[in-house]
């Protein structure tokens, strides 16, 4: 005999597969460097004393040393790679701004702050070093 409770139970069970299918289609794994969806291809990298998920693009773009450095700086100061990026304007004007800030400070923290601001604007470590050499001399 079918009761109202039985019908309610059937409805709740039929809802569950839809929820499961929907959850499978969404990406819940974020890259530790750029914070974009890392599925379906991820790389697990050692970062300090722990491990983190890195997307395929960041894994190809950065060396293991760069990834660990960025992870440590983002943990200490916050943010993620290219968080403040506006792709058209960033490179030249931001590099000039970062260079002028770099020249003004005389502390060891200068390098860390310079790297952090470059990372937030999507400037790679090698690009920053080359620019600083050119713009300071």
TIVO-2410 file (N, C-alpha, C; in nm, 3 decimals):
# residues 137
REC num residu      c1      c2      c3 atome chaine
REC   1      X   0.083  -0.117   0.000     N      A
REC   1      X   0.000   0.000   0.000    CA      A
REC   1      X   0.089   0.125   0.000     C      A
REC   2      X   0.056   0.218  -0.083     N      A
REC   2      X   0.133   0.340  -0.095    CA      A
REC   2      X   0.075   0.445  -0.001     C      A
REC   3      X   0.161   0.497   0.084     N      A
REC   3      X   0.120   0.598   0.181    CA      A
REC   3      X   0.181   0.732   0.144     C      A
REC   4      X   0.131   0.842   0.197     N      A
REC   4      X   0.191   0.974   0.170    CA      A
REC   4      X   0.338   0.979   0.212     C      A
REC   5      X   0.374   0.909   0.320     N      A
REC   5      X   0.515   0.907   0.363    CA      A
REC   5      X   0.602   0.837   0.260     C      A
REC   6      X   0.549   0.731   0.199     N      A
REC   6      X   0.622   0.657   0.097    CA      A
REC   6      X   0.647   0.746  -0.026     C      A
REC   7      X   0.548   0.823  -0.066     N      A
REC   7      X   0.562   0.914  -0.180    CA      A
REC   7      X   0.665   1.022  -0.149     C      A
REC   8      X   0.662   1.077  -0.029     N      A
REC   8      X   0.758   1.177   0.013    CA      A
REC   8      X   0.900   1.121   0.010     C      A
REC   9      X   0.918   0.998   0.056     N      A
REC   9      X   1.049   0.933   0.056    CA      A
REC   9      X   1.099   0.914  -0.086     C      A
REC  10      X   1.012   0.873  -0.177     N      A
REC  10      X   1.049   0.855  -0.319    CA      A
REC  10      X   1.094   0.987  -0.380     C      A
REC  11      X   1.023   1.095  -0.348     N      A
REC  11      X   1.059   1.227  -0.401    CA      A
REC  11      X   1.198   1.267  -0.354     C      A
REC  12      X   1.227   1.246  -0.226     N      A
REC  12      X   1.357   1.285  -0.172    CA      A
REC  12      X   1.468   1.201  -0.233     C      A
REC  13      X   1.445   1.075  -0.260     N      A
REC  13      X   1.546   0.989  -0.322    CA      A
REC  13      X   1.568   1.026  -0.468     C      A
REC  14      X   1.465   1.068  -0.538     N      A
REC  14      X   1.481   1.105  -0.678    CA      A
REC  14      X   1.555   1.238  -0.691     C      A
REC  15      X   1.554   1.320  -0.589     N      A
REC  15      X   1.625   1.448  -0.591    CA      A
REC  15      X   1.776   1.428  -0.576     C      A
REC  16      X   1.815   1.329  -0.499     N      A
REC  16      X   1.956   1.305  -0.469    CA      A
REC  16      X   2.042   1.282  -0.593     C      A
REC  17      X   2.002   1.199  -0.691     N      A
REC  17      X   2.087   1.180  -0.808    CA      A
REC  17      X   2.110   1.309  -0.887     C      A
REC  18      X   2.009   1.397  -0.894     N      A
REC  18      X   2.027   1.524  -0.963    CA      A
REC  18      X   2.132   1.609  -0.893     C      A
REC  19      X   2.127   1.610  -0.762     N      A
REC  19      X   2.224   1.686  -0.684    CA      A
REC  19      X   2.365   1.630  -0.705     C      A
REC  20      X   2.376   1.500  -0.704     N      A
REC  20      X   2.506   1.436  -0.724    CA      A
REC  20      X   2.560   1.468  -0.863     C      A
REC  21      X   2.478   1.461  -0.967     N      A
REC  21      X   2.521   1.493  -1.102    CA      A
REC  21      X   2.565   1.639  -1.113     C      A
REC  22      X   2.489   1.728  -1.050     N      A
REC  22      X   2.523   1.870  -1.054    CA      A
REC  22      X   2.657   1.893  -0.985     C      A
REC  23      X   2.679   1.829  -0.873     N      A
REC  23      X   2.804   1.846  -0.799    CA      A
REC  23      X   2.923   1.795  -0.879     C      A
REC  24      X   2.905   1.687  -0.955     N      A
REC  24      X   3.014   1.633  -1.037    CA      A
REC  24      X   3.052   1.730  -1.147     C      A
REC  25      X   2.958   1.806  -1.197     N      A
REC  25      X   2.985   1.894  -1.309    CA      A
REC  25      X   3.053   2.024  -1.267     C      A
REC  26      X   3.049   2.060  -1.140     N      A
REC  26      X   3.111   2.183  -1.093    CA      A
REC  26      X   3.254   2.155  -1.046     C      A
REC  27      X   3.339   2.255  -1.058     N      A
REC  27      X   3.476   2.240  -1.012    CA      A
REC  27      X   3.491   2.303  -0.875     C      A
REC  28      X   3.533   2.224  -0.778     N      A
REC  28      X   3.550   2.275  -0.644    CA      A
REC  28      X   3.697   2.285  -0.605     C      A
REC  29      X   3.787   2.246  -0.694     N      A
REC  29      X   3.929   2.248  -0.664    CA      A
REC  29      X   3.990   2.372  -0.728     C      A
REC  30      X   4.048   2.459  -0.646     N      A
REC  30      X   4.107   2.584  -0.694    CA      A
REC  30      X   4.259   2.575  -0.688     C      A
REC  31      X   4.325   2.635  -0.784     N      A
REC  31      X   4.471   2.643  -0.788    CA      A
REC  31      X   4.518   2.731  -0.673     C      A
REC  32      X   4.625   2.692  -0.605     N      A
REC  32      X   4.677   2.769  -0.492    CA      A
REC  32      X   4.749   2.897  -0.537     C      A
REC  33      X   4.782   2.907  -0.665     N      A
REC  33      X   4.854   3.024  -0.714    CA      A
REC  33      X   4.758   3.126  -0.776     C      A
REC  34      X   4.676   3.084  -0.872     N      A
REC  34      X   4.590   3.178  -0.945    CA      A
REC  34      X   4.444   3.176  -0.901     C      A
REC  35      X   4.405   3.080  -0.820     N      A
REC  35      X   4.269   3.064  -0.767    CA      A
REC  35      X   4.164   3.038  -0.874     C      A
REC  36      X   4.205   2.989  -0.989     N      A
REC  36      X   4.109   2.949  -1.091    CA      A
REC  36      X   4.078   2.802  -1.072     C      A
REC  37      X   3.970   2.754  -1.133     N      A
REC  37      X   3.934   2.613  -1.124    CA      A
REC  37      X   4.046   2.528  -1.180     C      A
REC  38      X   4.089   2.430  -1.103     N      A
REC  38      X   4.202   2.347  -1.142    CA      A
REC  38      X   4.160   2.217  -1.209     C      A
REC  39      X   4.032   2.181  -1.205     N      A
REC  39      X   3.987   2.057  -1.269    CA      A
REC  39      X   3.986   2.072  -1.419     C      A
REC  40      X   4.004   1.972  -1.498     N      A
REC  40      X   4.025   1.833  -1.465    CA      A
REC  40      X   4.173   1.797  -1.448     C      A
REC  41      X   4.263   1.882  -1.493     N      A
REC  41      X   4.405   1.846  -1.485    CA      A
REC  41      X   4.471   1.927  -1.375     C      A
REC  42      X   4.520   1.858  -1.274     N      A
REC  42      X   4.585   1.924  -1.162    CA      A
REC  42      X   4.722   1.862  -1.138     C      A
REC  43      X   4.805   1.937  -1.069     N      A
REC  43      X   4.936   1.889  -1.027    CA      A
REC  43      X   4.946   1.915  -0.878     C      A
REC  44      X   4.998   1.821  -0.806     N      A
REC  44      X   5.021   1.838  -0.662    CA      A
REC  44      X   5.167   1.876  -0.645     C      A
REC  45      X   5.191   1.991  -0.581     N      A
REC  45      X   5.328   2.039  -0.560    CA      A
REC  45      X   5.354   2.055  -0.411     C      A
REC  46      X   5.479   2.032  -0.372     N      A
REC  46      X   5.520   2.054  -0.233    CA      A
REC  46      X   5.544   2.203  -0.215     C      A
REC  47      X   5.479   2.257  -0.113     N      A
REC  47      X   5.492   2.400  -0.082    CA      A
REC  47      X   5.528   2.414   0.064     C      A
REC  48      X   5.654   2.435   0.091     N      A
REC  48      X   5.697   2.443   0.231    CA      A
REC  48      X   5.682   2.308   0.297     C      A
REC  49      X   5.606   2.304   0.404     N      A
REC  49      X   5.586   2.179   0.476    CA      A
REC  49      X   5.456   2.109   0.439     C      A
REC  50      X   5.384   2.163   0.339     N      A
REC  50      X   5.258   2.101   0.298    CA      A
REC  50      X   5.256   2.082   0.146     C      A
REC  51      X   5.144   2.036   0.096     N      A
REC  51      X   5.126   2.016  -0.047    CA      A
REC  51      X   5.008   2.099  -0.093     C      A
REC  52      X   5.008   2.137  -0.221     N      A
REC  52      X   4.898   2.217  -0.274    CA      A
REC  52      X   4.864   2.176  -0.415     C      A
REC  53      X   4.742   2.207  -0.456     N      A
REC  53      X   4.694   2.178  -0.590    CA      A
REC  53      X   4.728   2.296  -0.680     C      A
REC  54      X   4.790   2.268  -0.793     N      A
REC  54      X   4.828   2.369  -0.891    CA      A
REC  54      X   4.763   2.334  -1.025     C      A
REC  55      X   4.709   2.434  -1.093     N      A
REC  55      X   4.648   2.408  -1.223    CA      A
REC  55      X   4.757   2.383  -1.328     C      A
REC  56      X   4.717   2.329  -1.440     N      A
REC  56      X   4.811   2.293  -1.546    CA      A
REC  56      X   4.885   2.417  -1.598     C      A
REC  57      X   4.813   2.529  -1.612     N      A
REC  57      X   4.874   2.652  -1.665    CA      A
REC  57      X   4.984   2.704  -1.573     C      A
REC  58      X   4.957   2.711  -1.443     N      A
REC  58      X   5.058   2.759  -1.347    CA      A
REC  58      X   5.175   2.662  -1.338     C      A
REC  59      X   5.146   2.535  -1.347     N      A
REC  59      X   5.252   2.434  -1.340    CA      A
REC  59      X   5.349   2.448  -1.457     C      A
REC  60      X   5.296   2.483  -1.574     N      A
REC  60      X   5.381   2.502  -1.692    CA      A
REC  60      X   5.451   2.638  -1.691     C      A
REC  61      X   5.387   2.738  -1.632     N      A
REC  61      X   5.439   2.875  -1.636    CA      A
REC  61      X   5.550   2.902  -1.535     C      A
REC  62      X   5.547   2.831  -1.420     N      A
REC  62      X   5.639   2.863  -1.312    CA      A
REC  62      X   5.722   2.742  -1.273     C      A
REC  63      X   5.842   2.769  -1.226     N      A
REC  63      X   5.927   2.663  -1.174    CA      A
REC  63      X   5.878   2.625  -1.034     C      A
REC  64      X   5.923   2.512  -0.983     N      A
REC  64      X   5.886   2.470  -0.848    CA      A
REC  64      X   5.928   2.574  -0.744     C      A
REC  65      X   6.045   2.633  -0.766     N      A
REC  65      X   6.095   2.735  -0.675    CA      A
REC  65      X   6.004   2.859  -0.677     C      A
REC  66      X   5.962   2.901  -0.796     N      A
REC  66      X   5.871   3.015  -0.808    CA      A
REC  66      X   5.738   2.987  -0.739     C      A
REC  67      X   5.686   2.867  -0.758     N      A
REC  67      X   5.558   2.830  -0.698    CA      A
REC  67      X   5.566   2.833  -0.545     C      A
REC  68      X   5.673   2.779  -0.491     N      A
REC  68      X   5.689   2.780  -0.345    CA      A
REC  68      X   5.705   2.923  -0.293     C      A
REC  69      X   5.782   3.005  -0.364     N      A
REC  69      X   5.801   3.145  -0.325    CA      A
REC  69      X   5.667   3.220  -0.327     C      A
REC  70      X   5.591   3.204  -0.434     N      A
REC  70      X   5.462   3.273  -0.444    CA      A
REC  70      X   5.366   3.226  -0.336     C      A
REC  71      X   5.362   3.096  -0.314     N      A
REC  71      X   5.274   3.042  -0.210    CA      A
REC  71      X   5.308   3.102  -0.074     C      A
REC  72      X   5.436   3.108  -0.041     N      A
REC  72      X   5.478   3.163   0.088    CA      A
REC  72      X   5.443   3.311   0.100     C      A
REC  73      X   5.465   3.387  -0.006     N      A
REC  73      X   5.434   3.530  -0.002    CA      A
REC  73      X   5.284   3.552   0.009     C      A
REC  74      X   5.205   3.475  -0.066     N      A
REC  74      X   5.059   3.491  -0.058    CA      A
REC  74      X   5.006   3.451   0.079     C      A
REC  75      X   5.066   3.350   0.140     N      A
REC  75      X   5.024   3.313   0.276    CA      A
REC  75      X   5.056   3.424   0.375     C      A
REC  76      X   5.171   3.488   0.357     N      A
REC  76      X   5.213   3.593   0.450    CA      A
REC  76      X   5.138   3.725   0.428     C      A
REC  77      X   5.116   3.762   0.301     N      A
REC  77      X   5.060   3.894   0.271    CA      A
REC  77      X   4.921   3.891   0.210     C      A
REC  78      X   4.875   3.775   0.166     N      A
REC  78      X   4.742   3.764   0.106    CA      A
REC  78      X   4.744   3.784  -0.045     C      A
REC  79      X   4.633   3.747  -0.107     N      A
REC  79      X   4.619   3.764  -0.251    CA      A
REC  79      X   4.652   3.639  -0.328     C      A
REC  80      X   4.651   3.652  -0.460     N      A
REC  80      X   4.689   3.544  -0.550    CA      A
REC  80      X   4.739   3.603  -0.680     C      A
REC  81      X   4.805   3.522  -0.761     N      A
REC  81      X   4.869   3.570  -0.883    CA      A
REC  81      X   4.767   3.633  -0.976     C      A
REC  82      X   4.796   3.753  -1.022     N      A
REC  82      X   4.715   3.828  -1.119    CA      A
REC  82      X   4.580   3.874  -1.061     C      A
REC  83      X   4.571   3.884  -0.931     N      A
REC  83      X   4.445   3.926  -0.866    CA      A
REC  83      X   4.404   4.067  -0.909     C      A
REC  84      X   4.498   4.157  -0.921     N      A
REC  84      X   4.468   4.296  -0.954    CA      A
REC  84      X   4.495   4.329  -1.100     C      A
REC  85      X   4.513   4.227  -1.180     N      A
REC  85      X   4.553   4.247  -1.319    CA      A
REC  85      X   4.442   4.309  -1.403     C      A
REC  86      X   4.482   4.403  -1.487     N      A
REC  86      X   4.398   4.456  -1.593    CA      A
REC  86      X   4.486   4.443  -1.716     C      A
REC  87      X   4.474   4.334  -1.786     N      A
REC  87      X   4.570   4.287  -1.884    CA      A
REC  87      X   4.623   4.391  -1.982     C      A
REC  88      X   4.545   4.491  -2.020     N      A
REC  88      X   4.592   4.588  -2.118    CA      A
REC  88      X   4.692   4.687  -2.060     C      A
REC  89      X   4.670   4.732  -1.938     N      A
REC  89      X   4.746   4.840  -1.881    CA      A
REC  89      X   4.861   4.796  -1.792     C      A
REC  90      X   4.856   4.675  -1.745     N      A
REC  90      X   4.942   4.632  -1.635    CA      A
REC  90      X   5.091   4.640  -1.662     C      A
REC  91      X   5.138   4.573  -1.761     N      A
REC  91      X   5.280   4.547  -1.771    CA      A
REC  91      X   5.369   4.670  -1.761     C      A
REC  92      X   5.360   4.762  -1.854     N      A
REC  92      X   5.454   4.876  -1.854    CA      A
REC  92      X   5.433   4.972  -1.738     C      A
REC  93      X   5.311   5.017  -1.718     N      A
REC  93      X   5.288   5.118  -1.614    CA      A
REC  93      X   5.310   5.061  -1.474     C      A
REC  94      X   5.266   4.938  -1.451     N      A
REC  94      X   5.286   4.878  -1.319    CA      A
REC  94      X   5.432   4.849  -1.293     C      A
REC  95      X   5.506   4.807  -1.393     N      A
REC  95      X   5.649   4.784  -1.374    CA      A
REC  95      X   5.720   4.914  -1.339     C      A
REC  96      X   5.683   5.023  -1.403     N      A
REC  96      X   5.743   5.153  -1.370    CA      A
REC  96      X   5.707   5.194  -1.227     C      A
REC  97      X   5.582   5.173  -1.188     N      A
REC  97      X   5.537   5.207  -1.053    CA      A
REC  97      X   5.609   5.121  -0.948     C      A
REC  98      X   5.620   4.993  -0.974     N      A
REC  98      X   5.689   4.902  -0.882    CA      A
REC  98      X   5.836   4.939  -0.870     C      A
REC  99      X   5.898   4.978  -0.982     N      A
REC  99      X   6.039   5.018  -0.981    CA      A
REC  99      X   6.059   5.145  -0.899     C      A
REC 100      X   5.970   5.242  -0.914     N      A
REC 100      X   5.985   5.366  -0.836    CA      A
REC 100      X   5.966   5.338  -0.687     C      A
REC 101      X   5.872   5.252  -0.652     N      A
REC 101      X   5.855   5.213  -0.512    CA      A
REC 101      X   5.977   5.139  -0.460     C      A
REC 102      X   6.035   5.056  -0.543     N      A
REC 102      X   6.153   4.978  -0.507    CA      A
REC 102      X   6.271   5.071  -0.475     C      A
REC 103      X   6.288   5.175  -0.556     N      A
REC 103      X   6.398   5.269  -0.535    CA      A
REC 103      X   6.384   5.347  -0.405     C      A
REC 104      X   6.260   5.376  -0.362     N      A
REC 104      X   6.236   5.458  -0.243    CA      A
REC 104      X   6.267   5.385  -0.113     C      A
REC 105      X   6.247   5.254  -0.109     N      A
REC 105      X   6.264   5.178   0.015    CA      A
REC 105      X   6.406   5.124   0.027     C      A
REC 106      X   6.457   5.121   0.149     N      A
REC 106      X   6.594   5.073   0.171    CA      A
REC 106      X   6.601   4.957   0.269     C      A
REC 107      X   6.495   4.879   0.283     N      A
REC 107      X   6.496   4.769   0.379    CA      A
REC 107      X   6.495   4.635   0.307     C      A
REC 108      X   6.526   4.531   0.382     N      A
REC 108      X   6.525   4.396   0.327    CA      A
REC 108      X   6.383   4.355   0.286     C      A
REC 109      X   6.283   4.411   0.354     N      A
REC 109      X   6.144   4.382   0.319    CA      A
REC 109      X   6.108   4.435   0.182     C      A
REC 110      X   6.190   4.523   0.130     N      A
REC 110      X   6.169   4.582  -0.001    CA      A
REC 110      X   6.150   4.475  -0.108     C      A
REC 111      X   6.237   4.375  -0.109     N      A
REC 111      X   6.230   4.271  -0.210    CA      A
REC 111      X   6.099   4.192  -0.201     C      A
REC 112      X   6.058   4.159  -0.078     N      A
REC 112      X   5.937   4.081  -0.059    CA      A
REC 112      X   5.815   4.162  -0.101     C      A
REC 113      X   5.809   4.289  -0.060     N      A
REC 113      X   5.697   4.374  -0.098    CA      A
REC 113      X   5.693   4.396  -0.249     C      A
REC 114      X   5.809   4.411  -0.309     N      A
REC 114      X   5.817   4.429  -0.455    CA      A
REC 114      X   5.767   4.305  -0.526     C      A
REC 115      X   5.812   4.188  -0.482     N      A
REC 115      X   5.766   4.063  -0.542    CA      A
REC 115      X   5.615   4.046  -0.525     C      A
REC 116      X   5.565   4.073  -0.405     N      A
REC 116      X   5.423   4.056  -0.378    CA      A
REC 116      X   5.339   4.145  -0.469     C      A
REC 117      X   5.376   4.272  -0.482     N      A
REC 117      X   5.298   4.360  -0.567    CA      A
REC 117      X   5.307   4.318  -0.714     C      A
REC 118      X   5.422   4.269  -0.756     N      A
REC 118      X   5.435   4.221  -0.894    CA      A
REC 118      X   5.346   4.099  -0.917     C      A
REC 119      X   5.345   4.005  -0.824     N      A
REC 119      X   5.263   3.885  -0.838    CA      A
REC 119      X   5.114   3.920  -0.844     C      A
REC 120      X   5.071   4.015  -0.761     N      A
REC 120      X   4.930   4.053  -0.760    CA      A
REC 120      X   4.886   4.110  -0.895     C      A
REC 121      X   4.979   4.173  -0.965     N      A
REC 121      X   4.947   4.230  -1.096    CA      A
REC 121      X   4.980   4.136  -1.212     C      A
REC 122      X   5.016   4.012  -1.181     N      A
REC 122      X   5.039   3.913  -1.286    CA      A
REC 122      X   5.174   3.925  -1.353     C      A
REC 123      X   5.269   3.983  -1.285     N      A
REC 123      X   5.405   3.997  -1.341    CA      A
REC 123      X   5.488   3.881  -1.289     C      A
REC 124      X   5.548   3.806  -1.379     N      A
REC 124      X   5.628   3.688  -1.343    CA      A
REC 124      X   5.763   3.730  -1.285     C      A
REC 125      X   5.823   3.645  -1.203     N      A
REC 125      X   5.951   3.679  -1.138    CA      A
REC 125      X   6.061   3.718  -1.237     C      A
REC 126      X   6.077   3.641  -1.344     N      A
REC 126      X   6.182   3.671  -1.442    CA      A
REC 126      X   6.157   3.806  -1.509     C      A
REC 127      X   6.031   3.835  -1.539     N      A
REC 127      X   5.994   3.961  -1.602    CA      A
REC 127      X   6.024   4.078  -1.508     C      A
REC 128      X   5.998   4.061  -1.381     N      A
REC 128      X   6.025   4.165  -1.282    CA      A
REC 128      X   6.174   4.193  -1.271     C      A
REC 129      X   6.254   4.089  -1.263     N      A
REC 129      X   6.399   4.107  -1.249    CA      A
REC 129      X   6.458   4.180  -1.370     C      A
REC 130      X   6.419   4.138  -1.491     N      A
REC 130      X   6.467   4.205  -1.612    CA      A
REC 130      X   6.427   4.353  -1.614     C      A
REC 131      X   6.304   4.382  -1.577     N      A
REC 131      X   6.255   4.518  -1.578    CA      A
REC 131      X   6.327   4.606  -1.476     C      A
REC 132      X   6.345   4.550  -1.356     N      A
REC 132      X   6.416   4.628  -1.253    CA      A
REC 132      X   6.558   4.661  -1.298     C      A
REC 133      X   6.625   4.566  -1.360     N      A
REC 133      X   6.762   4.592  -1.409    CA      A
REC 133      X   6.762   4.703  -1.513     C      A
REC 134      X   6.668   4.698  -1.605     N      A
REC 134      X   6.661   4.799  -1.711    CA      A
REC 134      X   6.619   4.936  -1.659     C      A
REC 135      X   6.518   4.940  -1.574     N      A
REC 135      X   6.464   5.067  -1.530    CA      A
REC 135      X   6.547   5.136  -1.422     C      A
REC 136      X   6.623   5.060  -1.344     N      A
REC 136      X   6.705   5.120  -1.240    CA      A
REC 136      X   6.833   5.177  -1.299     C      A
REC 137      X   6.890   5.110  -1.396     N      A
REC 137      X   7.017   5.158  -1.457    CA      A
REC 137      X   6.993   5.264  -1.555     C      A
***
